[in-house]
């Protein structure tokens, strides 16, 4: 015997996928906002470079301009 398919159409009263998707979108949005707020922590990288670079670039372009 074959089991009855559990397919639920959007016109059926038991259809809840749109509500579940909306809830997932909201949870994802909140999670992303939470991560964004957490990334606003102070940076450990100094704002001012320490001294001069070890070498200076000699050519600005890969080919000379004429």
LOTOR-93839 format. One record per residue (C-alpha): residue in one letter; x, y, z. Coordinates in steps of 0.02 Angstrom, whole numbers, plus 50000, padded with zeros to 5 digits. Layout:
AXYZ/...
This chain:
X500005000050000/X500575017449961/X500495030850092/X499485046250059/X500525061050002/X500715075050129/X500675088549996/X499855104450059/X499325117349931/X499365136149964/X497475136849953/X497265124050094/X496935130750270/X498375120150338/X499635129150228/X500895137950342/X502485138850238/X502275157450206/X502175160850394/X503675149750428/X504685158350292/X504215175450360/X504755169950534/X506425163350466/X506725179750373/X506385189650531/X507545178550635/X508905180150503/X508705199050499/X508865199950688/X510375188450686/X511245199350555/X510875215150654/X511585206850809/X513175202150715/X513325219750646/X513185227050820/X514505214850884/X515695220350746/X515635238150809/X516845233350947/X518465243250953/X519765237750827/X521415230250887/X522305237050732/X523175253750765/X522535268650667/X524275276050643/X525605265950549/X527185262250646/X528635270950560/X529135270450377/X528885255550262/X530385244050240/X530525248050054/X529895261249937/X529035257449774/X530105262649627/X528815261849488/X527025267349500/X526425258049347/X526835241249275/X527205249449106/X527975266449077/X526805279649010/X527265289348853/
